């Protein structure tokens, strides 16, 4: 399954926010911090979009003791 139109729009916001957060594109960003930076987007929609992005090979996801993190796979 590919991203829905809504997820595609959210993914654009996520990648733009990530690039502002880490212009060098090397660090995993905490999902909680992403949610704080995109308050207009529900955390559930962010989570669903990140899972779909990972399934589509657009994002790297990781979970640990401190929560979930992600990094877009950018060319």
C-alpha positions as CSV (number, residue, x, y, z in Angstrom):
1,X,0.0,0.0,0.0
2,X,1.2,3.5,-0.8
3,X,0.6,6.7,1.1
4,X,-2.8,8.3,0.9
5,X,-3.1,11.9,-0.3
6,X,-3.3,13.1,3.3
7,X,-0.3,11.1,4.4
8,X,1.6,12.5,1.4
9,X,0.9,16.0,2.5
10,X,1.9,15.2,6.1
11,X,5.1,13.5,4.8
12,X,6.1,16.7,3.1
13,X,5.6,18.6,6.4
14,X,7.6,15.9,8.3
15,X,10.5,16.0,5.9
16,X,10.6,19.9,5.9
17,X,10.5,19.9,9.7
18,X,13.3,17.3,9.8
19,X,15.5,19.3,7.5
20,X,15.1,22.3,9.7
21,X,15.9,20.2,12.7
22,X,18.9,18.5,11.1
23,X,20.2,20.2,7.9
24,X,23.0,17.7,7.7
25,X,20.5,14.8,7.5
26,X,22.5,12.5,9.8
27,X,20.6,12.2,13.1
28,X,17.5,10.3,14.1
29,X,14.8,12.8,15.2
30,X,12.6,11.9,18.2
31,X,9.0,11.5,17.1
32,X,7.8,13.3,20.3
33,X,9.9,16.3,19.2
34,X,8.3,16.1,15.7
35,X,4.9,16.1,17.3
36,X,5.8,19.2,19.3
37,X,7.0,21.0,16.1
38,X,3.8,20.0,14.1
39,X,1.1,20.8,16.7
40,X,-1.7,21.0,14.0
41,X,-1.1,17.3,13.0
42,X,-2.4,14.6,15.4
43,X,0.3,12.3,16.8
44,X,-1.7,9.3,15.5
45,X,-1.6,10.7,11.9
46,X,2.2,11.4,12.3
47,X,2.7,7.8,13.5
48,X,0.6,6.3,10.7
49,X,2.5,8.4,8.1
50,X,5.9,7.4,9.5
51,X,5.0,3.7,9.5
52,X,3.8,4.0,5.9
53,X,6.9,6.0,4.9
54,X,9.0,3.2,6.4
55,X,7.0,0.6,4.5
56,X,7.6,2.6,1.3
57,X,11.3,2.8,2.1
58,X,11.1,6.6,2.6
59,X,12.0,6.6,6.3
60,X,14.2,4.8,8.8
61,X,12.4,4.1,12.1
62,X,14.0,3.1,15.4
63,X,12.6,2.5,18.9
64,X,14.4,2.5,22.2
65,X,14.0,3.2,25.9
66,X,13.5,6.9,25.2
67,X,10.8,6.4,22.5
68,X,10.6,6.3,18.8
69,X,12.9,8.1,16.4
70,X,13.0,8.5,12.6
71,X,15.0,9.8,9.8
72,X,13.8,10.4,6.2
73,X,15.7,8.5,3.5
74,X,16.6,11.5,1.4
75,X,18.5,11.4,-1.9
